[in-house]
Amino acid sequence: MKTRTCLRLGISEPLEGLGAEGDDALVVTLVPRSGSQDLTVASVKIEFA
């Protein structure tokens, strides 16, 4: 059985904590948890607001 879902994460505060809010580039790494062998990430979208 396949389930489709959407997850939204706020990253403004972590960026401020790292002092990276003014940087021109950003690298985001998605790390699946153990036991998620059948996980597929269809798309990732980062919006700057």
N, CA, C and O atoms as CSV, one atom per row, in Angstrom:
chain,resi,resn,atom,element,x,y,z
A,1,MET,N,N,0.836,-1.178,0.000
A,1,MET,CA,C,0.000,0.000,0.000
A,1,MET,C,C,0.886,1.248,0.000
A,1,MET,O,O,1.831,1.341,0.783
A,2,LYS,N,N,0.579,2.201,-0.877
A,2,LYS,CA,C,1.322,3.451,-0.945
A,2,LYS,C,C,0.525,4.559,-0.280
A,2,LYS,O,O,-0.697,4.631,-0.411
A,3,THR,N,N,1.225,5.410,0.424
A,3,THR,CA,C,0.620,6.569,1.058
A,3,THR,C,C,1.354,7.806,0.570
A,3,THR,O,O,2.584,7.836,0.537
A,4,ARG,N,N,0.608,8.807,0.198
A,4,ARG,CA,C,1.210,10.062,-0.246
A,4,ARG,C,C,0.971,11.112,0.835
A,4,ARG,O,O,-0.133,11.233,1.366
A,5,THR,N,N,2.011,11.862,1.150
A,5,THR,CA,C,1.890,12.859,2.210
A,5,THR,C,C,2.703,14.099,1.868
A,5,THR,O,O,3.497,14.091,0.928
A,6,CYS,N,N,2.503,15.143,2.620
A,6,CYS,CA,C,3.221,16.407,2.443
A,6,CYS,C,C,3.778,16.823,3.805
A,6,CYS,O,O,3.086,16.721,4.818
A,7,LEU,N,N,5.010,17.285,3.828
A,7,LEU,CA,C,5.645,17.727,5.067
A,7,LEU,C,C,6.234,19.109,4.838
A,7,LEU,O,O,6.982,19.323,3.884
A,8,ARG,N,N,5.899,20.034,5.703
A,8,ARG,CA,C,6.456,21.387,5.622
A,8,ARG,C,C,7.272,21.653,6.872
A,8,ARG,O,O,6.825,21.402,7.991
A,9,LEU,N,N,8.470,22.163,6.664
A,9,LEU,CA,C,9.362,22.456,7.778
A,9,LEU,C,C,9.802,23.908,7.713
A,9,LEU,O,O,10.143,24.410,6.642
A,10,GLY,N,N,9.795,24.570,8.833
A,10,GLY,CA,C,10.323,25.925,8.911
A,10,GLY,C,C,11.808,25.872,9.219
A,10,GLY,O,O,12.220,25.245,10.195
A,11,ILE,N,N,12.615,26.526,8.393
A,11,ILE,CA,C,14.063,26.482,8.628
A,11,ILE,C,C,14.650,27.864,8.905
A,11,ILE,O,O,15.869,28.007,8.993
A,12,SER,N,N,13.806,28.878,9.044
A,12,SER,CA,C,14.308,30.242,9.281
A,12,SER,C,C,15.091,30.346,10.583
A,12,SER,O,O,16.189,30.902,10.605
A,13,GLU,N,N,14.532,29.813,11.669
A,13,GLU,CA,C,15.223,29.895,12.962
A,13,GLU,C,C,16.535,29.113,12.974
A,13,GLU,O,O,17.538,29.637,13.459
A,14,PRO,N,N,16.575,27.864,12.453
A,14,PRO,CA,C,17.872,27.173,12.405
A,14,PRO,C,C,18.903,27.921,11.559
A,14,PRO,O,O,20.086,27.933,11.901
A,15,LEU,N,N,18.471,28.547,10.454
A,15,LEU,CA,C,19.407,29.324,9.640
A,15,LEU,C,C,19.945,30.517,10.414
A,15,LEU,O,O,21.134,30.827,10.334
A,16,GLU,N,N,19.083,31.182,11.157
A,16,GLU,CA,C,19.530,32.307,11.982
A,16,GLU,C,C,20.506,31.831,13.051
A,16,GLU,O,O,21.506,32.495,13.324
A,17,GLY,N,N,20.215,30.674,13.659
A,17,GLY,CA,C,21.092,30.115,14.680
A,17,GLY,C,C,22.472,29.772,14.143
A,17,GLY,O,O,23.464,29.850,14.868
A,18,LEU,N,N,22.534,29.392,12.871
A,18,LEU,CA,C,23.812,29.078,12.230
A,18,LEU,C,C,24.494,30.317,11.659
A,18,LEU,O,O,25.647,30.257,11.232
A,19,GLY,N,N,23.778,31.436,11.655
A,19,GLY,CA,C,24.322,32.651,11.055
A,19,GLY,C,C,24.345,32.579,9.539
A,19,GLY,O,O,25.183,33.218,8.902
A,20,ALA,N,N,23.430,31.804,8.948
A,20,ALA,CA,C,23.438,31.573,7.503
A,20,ALA,C,C,22.281,32.245,6.781
A,20,ALA,O,O,22.074,31.989,5.595
A,21,GLU,N,N,21.516,33.099,7.464
A,21,GLU,CA,C,20.324,33.671,6.833
A,21,GLU,C,C,20.653,34.580,5.652
A,21,GLU,O,O,19.781,34.816,4.815
A,22,GLY,N,N,21.864,35.094,5.553
A,22,GLY,CA,C,22.248,35.965,4.440
A,22,GLY,C,C,23.030,35.265,3.344
A,22,GLY,O,O,23.445,35.907,2.380
A,23,ASP,N,N,23.238,33.967,3.470
A,23,ASP,CA,C,24.021,33.228,2.479
A,23,ASP,C,C,23.286,33.140,1.145
A,23,ASP,O,O,22.056,33.165,1.100
A,24,ASP,N,N,24.055,33.036,0.056
A,24,ASP,CA,C,23.482,32.944,-1.288
A,24,ASP,C,C,23.058,31.530,-1.656
A,24,ASP,O,O,22.202,31.358,-2.523
A,25,ALA,N,N,23.632,30.514,-1.021
A,25,ALA,CA,C,23.331,29.117,-1.359
A,25,ALA,C,C,23.032,28.342,-0.081
A,25,ALA,O,O,23.486,28.699,1.006
A,26,LEU,N,N,22.259,27.277,-0.242
A,26,LEU,CA,C,21.848,26.456,0.892
A,26,LEU,C,C,21.821,24.997,0.457
A,26,LEU,O,O,21.259,24.674,-0.590
A,27,VAL,N,N,22.412,24.124,1.239
A,27,VAL,CA,C,22.372,22.689,0.971
A,27,VAL,C,C,21.524,22.042,2.053
A,27,VAL,O,O,21.797,22.205,3.242
A,28,VAL,N,N,20.493,21.307,1.643
A,28,VAL,CA,C,19.601,20.614,2.567
A,28,VAL,C,C,19.747,19.122,2.319
A,28,VAL,O,O,19.649,18.672,1.178
A,29,THR,N,N,19.979,18.355,3.369
A,29,THR,CA,C,20.116,16.908,3.260
A,29,THR,C,C,18.946,16.236,3.953
A,29,THR,O,O,18.676,16.508,5.123
A,30,LEU,N,N,18.248,15.362,3.240
A,30,LEU,CA,C,17.155,14.582,3.818
A,30,LEU,C,C,17.714,13.223,4.213
A,30,LEU,O,O,18.273,12.514,3.375
A,31,VAL,N,N,17.570,12.857,5.469
A,31,VAL,CA,C,18.094,11.588,5.971
A,31,VAL,C,C,16.924,10.745,6.460
A,31,VAL,O,O,16.346,11.045,7.504
A,32,PRO,N,N,16.560,9.683,5.714
A,32,PRO,CA,C,15.443,8.832,6.152
A,32,PRO,C,C,15.819,8.045,7.401
A,32,PRO,O,O,16.984,7.714,7.617
A,33,ARG,N,N,14.830,7.758,8.202
A,33,ARG,CA,C,15.047,6.966,9.409
A,33,ARG,C,C,15.255,5.501,9.064
A,33,ARG,O,O,14.911,5.051,7.971
A,34,SER,N,N,15.811,4.782,9.990
A,34,SER,CA,C,15.987,3.338,9.850
A,34,SER,C,C,14.624,2.682,9.646
A,34,SER,O,O,13.648,3.066,10.290
A,35,GLY,N,N,14.554,1.704,8.759
A,35,GLY,CA,C,13.301,1.003,8.498
A,35,GLY,C,C,12.469,1.642,7.410
A,35,GLY,O,O,11.306,1.280,7.231
A,36,SER,N,N,13.041,2.586,6.677
A,36,SER,CA,C,12.282,3.257,5.618
A,36,SER,C,C,12.844,2.912,4.238
A,36,SER,O,O,13.008,3.792,3.394
A,37,GLN,N,N,13.136,1.637,4.014
A,37,GLN,CA,C,13.737,1.196,2.760
A,37,GLN,C,C,12.861,1.486,1.546
A,37,GLN,O,O,13.392,1.701,0.456
A,38,ASP,N,N,11.551,1.499,1.696
A,38,ASP,CA,C,10.646,1.707,0.572
A,38,ASP,C,C,10.231,3.168,0.411
A,38,ASP,O,O,9.265,3.453,-0.296
A,39,LEU,N,N,10.924,4.077,1.037
A,39,LEU,CA,C,10.583,5.495,0.988
A,39,LEU,C,C,11.024,6.103,-0.339
A,39,LEU,O,O,12.145,5.874,-0.792
A,40,THR,N,N,10.137,6.878,-0.959
A,40,THR,CA,C,10.466,7.616,-2.171
A,40,THR,C,C,10.120,9.082,-1.949
A,40,THR,O,O,8.998,9.410,-1.563
A,41,VAL,N,N,11.078,9.954,-2.193
A,41,VAL,CA,C,10.826,11.393,-2.120
A,41,VAL,C,C,10.613,11.860,-3.554
A,41,VAL,O,O,11.537,11.835,-4.367
A,42,ALA,N,N,9.388,12.285,-3.860
A,42,ALA,CA,C,9.040,12.663,-5.230
A,42,ALA,C,C,9.549,14.056,-5.589
A,42,ALA,O,O,9.952,14.292,-6.728
A,43,SER,N,N,9.534,14.977,-4.630
A,43,SER,CA,C,10.005,16.328,-4.934
A,43,SER,C,C,10.331,17.074,-3.646
A,43,SER,O,O,9.838,16.743,-2.568
A,44,VAL,N,N,11.171,18.081,-3.791
A,44,VAL,CA,C,11.524,18.968,-2.685
A,44,VAL,C,C,11.447,20.386,-3.228
A,44,VAL,O,O,11.954,20.670,-4.313
A,45,LYS,N,N,10.815,21.272,-2.477
A,45,LYS,CA,C,10.693,22.666,-2.903
A,45,LYS,C,C,11.056,23.547,-1.716
A,45,LYS,O,O,10.537,23.362,-0.616
A,46,ILE,N,N,11.940,24.494,-1.939
A,46,ILE,CA,C,12.330,25.437,-0.898
A,46,ILE,C,C,11.845,26.817,-1.324
A,46,ILE,O,O,12.197,27.303,-2.399
A,47,GLU,N,N,11.036,27.443,-0.477
A,47,GLU,CA,C,10.519,28.778,-0.755
A,47,GLU,C,C,11.140,29.765,0.213
A,47,GLU,O,O,11.213,29.508,1.414
A,48,PHE,N,N,11.580,30.877,-0.304
A,48,PHE,CA,C,12.111,31.947,0.532
A,48,PHE,C,C,11.037,33.013,0.648
A,48,PHE,O,O,10.600,33.584,-0.352
A,49,ALA,N,N,10.619,33.274,1.870
A,49,ALA,CA,C,9.550,34.267,2.064
A,49,ALA,C,C,9.997,35.374,2.979
A,49,ALA,O,O,9.229,36.295,3.254
